[in-house]
Amino acid sequence: MTDVQKSEHADIGKVLPVLVIEDASHANALGDALVKGGLRAAEVTLRTAAGIDAIRTLAGRDDVIVGAGTVLTAEQAERSIEAGARFVVTPGFAPTVVRACQEAGVPVFPGAATATEIQMAVDAGLDVVKFFPAQQLGGAAMIKALSAPFRGVRFIPTGGVTTALIPEYLALPAVLAVGATAVAPADLIAGERWVEITTRAEQAVAAASGGAA
Ligand SMILES: O=C(O)C(=O)C[C@H](O)[C@H](O)COP(=O)(O)O
């Protein structure tokens, strides 16, 4: 693994909002809402056509660390990185995508749901995986079990992670951060409900630091 990757792990913080943005013109107001709520990293999914433009907009800000999510192909990884993505997240493990990110020197957090997939990530030189879909796979108990043989691996559980579940996941030393759409759900973004998103961000930050969810 590269030094770049290691040194950037901490930059995503403890809570990574997973964003589904339908209209790229929402990106800046959304960035403001998240930053105001105490979050600085965000994963913009490529589930929507606006994803790349939203990444480009957020990458232009020095108060936001933006990554790309739902990256399924090497070409999407390259386009995201060209748009300014500082990290790449994938739902499963694709060697071509991992390689494209490594060649670009950009951290990649591939999805892993089984010991075999974690082992593939380790074999590719990685030490951080997205554990997806976390809650459906057995949640914190499953990560605890999987982390026993993979001592150096850190997990970003994502999928079904509510604010109330954040403390349980972050209590595990193997958990680097949690990912969730719950901080800024697509309907709140589309409805431009920035105050509510800031409140949700604040609640997530409080939950992550051991305060009330
Ligand atoms: O499209 C992707 O690759 C993803 O990023 C999947 C998301 O991480 C989860 O769907 C988030 O799950 P929820 O927080 O339960 O909504």
The ligand as an SDF file (V2000), in Angstrom:
LIG
                    3D

 16 15  0  0  0  0  0  0  0  0999 V2000
  -24.1660    2.7240   -3.9720 O   0  0  0  0  0  0  0  0  0  0  0  0
  -23.2180    2.3590   -3.2940 C   0  0  0  0  0  0  0  0  0  0  0  0
  -22.2080    1.8190   -3.6700 O   0  0  0  0  0  0  0  0  0  0  0  0
  -23.2780    2.6630   -1.9750 C   0  0  0  0  0  0  0  0  0  0  0  0
  -22.5900    3.5500   -1.6280 O   0  0  0  0  0  0  0  0  0  0  0  0
  -24.1870    1.9320   -1.1250 C   0  0  0  0  0  0  0  0  0  0  0  0
  -24.4370    2.7580    0.0720 C   0  0  0  0  0  0  0  0  0  0  0  0
  -23.2550    2.8530    0.7810 O   0  0  0  0  0  0  0  0  0  0  0  0
  -25.4870    2.2040    0.8930 C   0  0  0  0  0  0  0  0  0  0  0  0
  -26.6050    1.9550    0.1150 O   0  0  0  0  0  0  0  0  0  0  0  0
  -25.8120    3.1170    2.0000 C   0  0  0  0  0  0  0  0  0  0  0  0
  -26.7380    2.4730    2.7650 O   0  0  0  0  0  0  0  0  0  0  0  0
  -27.7820    3.2500    3.6570 P   0  0  0  0  0  0  0  0  0  0  0  0
  -27.0310    4.1630    4.5470 O   0  0  0  0  0  0  0  0  0  0  0  0
  -28.4770    2.1490    4.3780 O   0  0  0  0  0  0  0  0  0  0  0  0
  -28.6730    3.9620    2.6960 O   0  0  0  0  0  0  0  0  0  0  0  0
  1  2  2  0
  2  3  1  0
  2  4  1  0
  4  5  2  0
  4  6  1  0
  6  7  1  0
  7  8  1  0
  7  9  1  0
  9 10  1  0
  9 11  1  0
 11 12  1  0
 12 13  1  0
 13 14  2  0
 13 15  1  0
 13 16  1  0
M  END
$$$$
